[in-house]
């Protein structure tokens, strides 16, 4: 009787996991597809003015690979760059000025906001300072981009054309992260895959849909929409500022679009597992709103969806139970199939697809570690600053 009960429990667990994967495949906004790129667009008759705001804290290592791409933007209208040196200790501001002198191109202004006051995350305080500097130019659009993001020469032009053509208040592209080291290949494509699963891109662009998100590395924001949504003041506590920005704009009646980038790339390396672990765990628990109940549900959900399929397959083989083998194998197959498009987008070998359960287990541990760090008083962090506010919302960027 006990043996039969154990087999029955394994069968039902595997069946629930397969049902979850069929639902994700068909009912979660086709999150696994990677064809959501910049929407159809036409060039405006008159190009609007744009100010580019770049918050930068200790970014001397990546600026030589990213800032020249902004300076070299081939934009037909008026455009200017405001780099905010947020208390750097590595000469970020001077390096930026030197790159501008060497490369020429768009005008560059380097500002410094001072330490953020109580209630502000450092990155958003830097963004606020940059927007304040840009306001004197009265731009129609703001491009908020991180210091590690390299843009193709026509990036700004294409973003503005897409925003104008589609009537979008936010057009955001998820920059292609670096995936060269072994750990980057294992973890980075899955990072974007999980993000798209949480925030299906197709739903974000749908008017009336509750789903809202942006990718902080590349956000074109209509200035009027920013003022209407009180950006960034309304989200000054946010650590996941890009998602908070999109939610605020959408809540104020704005139209938001998010998709994958073709020629917007992050140049920041994450060669070791420790680097990637820090990137995820620094804010994962804030994403769960610091709730132990949500954490427990997340851990159980990740285990059921990602870990049960391979374990059920192995258990079925060990028990000689064909039903468990079929259910576990089918769930693992569906999981693997949904991951293939993201691996192709990242130009990675497809043999990585069946390893998604292993990568998911790493993310599970990173999330738990994020909670442990929170209760040790370390909280979410950005560039050496730690935030422990219980109402903070985390940042993927």
Secondary structure as GFF3:
##gff-version 3
##sequence-region A 1 397
A	DSSP	alpha_helix	2	27	.	.	.	ID=ss1
A	DSSP	beta_strand	50	56	.	.	.	ID=ss2
A	DSSP	alpha_helix	60	71	.	.	.	ID=ss3
A	DSSP	beta_strand	79	85	.	.	.	ID=ss4
A	DSSP	alpha_helix	92	103	.	.	.	ID=ss5
A	DSSP	beta_strand	107	111	.	.	.	ID=ss6
A	DSSP	alpha_helix	122	135	.	.	.	ID=ss7
A	DSSP	beta_strand	141	145	.	.	.	ID=ss8
A	DSSP	beta_strand	149	151	.	.	.	ID=ss9
A	DSSP	alpha_helix	155	166	.	.	.	ID=ss10
A	DSSP	beta_strand	170	176	.	.	.	ID=ss11
A	DSSP	alpha_helix	182	198	.	.	.	ID=ss12
A	DSSP	alpha_helix	201	204	.	.	.	ID=ss13
A	DSSP	beta_strand	218	222	.	.	.	ID=ss14
A	DSSP	alpha_helix	223	228	.	.	.	ID=ss15
A	DSSP	three_ten_helix	233	235	.	.	.	ID=ss16
A	DSSP	alpha_helix	241	251	.	.	.	ID=ss17
A	DSSP	beta_strand	256	266	.	.	.	ID=ss18
A	DSSP	alpha_helix	273	281	.	.	.	ID=ss19
A	DSSP	alpha_helix	284	287	.	.	.	ID=ss20
A	DSSP	alpha_helix	292	302	.	.	.	ID=ss21
A	DSSP	pi_helix	303	307	.	.	.	ID=ss22
A	DSSP	alpha_helix	308	319	.	.	.	ID=ss23
A	DSSP	alpha_helix	322	345	.	.	.	ID=ss24
A	DSSP	three_ten_helix	350	355	.	.	.	ID=ss25
A	DSSP	alpha_helix	356	375	.	.	.	ID=ss26
A	DSSP	beta_strand	380	382	.	.	.	ID=ss27
A	DSSP	beta_strand	385	387	.	.	.	ID=ss28
###
